[in-house]
Amino acid sequence: MSGTLARVGAMVWRYLYILRSSWVRVLELAYWPTVQMILWGFISQFFMTQNNVLGQAAGLLVSGVLLWDVLFRAQLGFSVVFFEELHSRNLGHLFVSPLRPLELVAALMTISLIRTLIGVGTAAALAVVFYGVHLTDLGLALVAFFGSLMMMGWSVGLLVVALVLRHGVGAESIAWVAIFALAPVSGIYYPIDTLPDWLEPVAWALPSAYVFEGMRAVLLENTVRLDYLGYAVGLNLLYLGIGVVVFLATFRLARKLGLLLQSGE
Amino acid sequence: MSDPAIRVEGLRKHYGPVRAVDGLDFSVRRGSTCALLGGNGAGKTTTIAMLLGVLLPSSGSIHILGEDILRHRYRVLPRMNFSSPYVDLPQRLTVWENLMVYGRLYQVPKLRRRLQELGELLDIAVFFQRRHRSLSAGQRTRVALAKALINEPEVLLLDEPTASLDPDTADRLRGVLRDYQRRTHATVLLASHNMSEVERLCDAVIMLKGGRIVATGAPHDLIRRYGRQDMEEVFLDIARGMESGEIRP
């Protein structure tokens, strides 16, 4: 166990060295979440003058956009950091060391968490300054929402990484767009019952739908929907399991095809 | 007699109709330095990749330090290491950072002291704080060797260890490898196209052609058997199609 922690720690250091080496990279982490938050903050302010549901919960849109960014940054932080290994043709060295594939996955999850906290944390702090929106108004449920979205981001990240491991860096643009396919059915800015009947089951099969419905329940009704949290956690465990299985199967395929020593641009 | 450090039996790697490695049987004695030779496409890199466990064979078995590498590679990987000019280190990290990462992965005790030792040994301490991408090809090769020696491996696999080095640096590096091997009694398997290097460093040679072994033996034995002056000529004979049955008296 101590060996595993040491190796995961070594890889986390490896990724922190990259972050530490460039303030531009750190700035980039916070840039888009902040721009998104500012944009949706102004939209919220405009809508609030129209006496609609947003008037009851000023932070609804801004909270939605910040939580969505947790999901996006979690997936991106996981996938893009893995691509660093491909670009630097380092996979061959890594996998002839005692590092195991699941230890690499654990390191990617850790650095993804750190990157998300930097990016979304900055935007969340600025939301307080600009609009008086406190994400912490979600209370303890915020921790559950955050954890749930991180797990979902990692699940998608694992699938993206598996795809790129199999097909090479030419497929890495998938990392930037994969999660957006889920945005319309996640109910970020509107309730799931807004969707057509035939699409609702698809939405309810996603952990993100339960998180965003749960967020609205807290902000509009002051209710923590534990049932939603339970479904989100259950689905996340299922999808994370699938992601790990697909990643390990692809890793084995990469060993069979000799892709680990050939990876690169 | 102790078990060989490396034992390979019936090793094959086929990609569809292409037989990259086609039935290798060989062993490498503990504490020896063995060269894996052959022209481009002979199967050297494929064989090394299978020995490291990053490429799965189509069939056959590989035992390293008594462990089945296909079933228990994580038992033996901490006792091995590898260097190749075709596998790089992260470009954005400094030399020191890269070596720290690999030292931690191999759980090297007293890591900072070990890095200072390697820095002096390979003359890389002067550019410890430079980013890997800013290094010359020769400097990268030395850093790669530092990474390969970081855990004092019992089995060291080297793919063209002195490629891209000037003659002086290459000679010093061969000295480092020879001293390391003598001090630790490590087993070294190297793929090289530099025949004088093979004559100077290696106790044994395995010659590959078309994924098969076409000759084995000590360098001086092969030179005598092929009736040649040096390994360069032996290599050319084999590469140009002379089999052992055609050996000159």
Interface residues (C-beta under 8 A of the other chain):
Chain A: G3 A6 R7 G9 A10 M11 W13 R14 Y17 I18 S21 S22 E84 E85 H87 S88 R89 N90 G92 H93 L94 F95 V96 S97 P98 L99 R100 R252 R255 K256 G258 L260 L261 G264
Chain B: T45 T46 A49 L52 G53 V54 L55 L56 Y74 L77 P78 M80 N81 F82 S84 Y86 V87 D88 L89 P90 Q91 R92 L93 T94 E97 M100 V101 Y102 R104 L105 Y106 Q107 R131 K147
